[in-house]
């Protein structure tokens, strides 16, 4: 049986740990791969670099299945607009085609101001739990995964 490739794009401060629990639950017909986001400076440059990367591993006439989380979702959406003929399926997680709520923009600006004057010492657990659904606020596995990714 031919395996179906799935390409997972992480968000800011995320790595392959983000997807580990998902990979463990996938049926054997899927071949998941975490994509490391290229270091280019602009979103469009990143998407073009991703296209080069996918072109080198993609079978001829095979469409991509992209799964993007947060920043990875934004980049996956941009990829879809630049290379629609390359996509089979697109799944966007924790991203939306509109601005962040004002309350979140305020928190982020306060965080940036604090980091500029005090340096970055890691994401506090309180902030991690603010990002989680109510059902996961006490899930130490998820909290520890986010904290570990942040440290890396």
C-alpha positions, 0 to 999 in steps of 0.5 A: 500500500502506498503511503499518503504524505502529510506535511505539517508546518509548525507555528512560532516557537514550535517544532516537531514536538507539536505534532508528536501526539497527532503522528501517534494517532494517524492510521498507517496509510499516512506518512507524516513529516514535520517541515522546518520553516525556512529562515527567509525574512518575508512570508513570500520568501518562505513560501517560495523556499517551501515550494522548492523544498516540496518540489525536491521530495514530491512525486510527479503529479502528486499533490500536497497535503498541508497541515499548518498550525498558527504561523504555519497555517498562515504560511500554508494559506499563502502557499495555497494562493501561490501554488494552488495547483500543487495542493490536494488538501489544506488544513489550517489550525489556530489561524484565521483570515482576520486580525487578532482580537484587540485584547490579544494585541494588547497582551502581545505589545505588553510582552514585547515592551517587557522583553525589550527592557528585561530580556526573554526568560521563557513563556510563563505557565500562566501565559501558556494556559491562557492559550489553551482551551478550558478543557486543557488548562490542567493538562500538564503534558500539553503545558510541558510540551509548549514550555519545552518548545519555547525553551528550544 
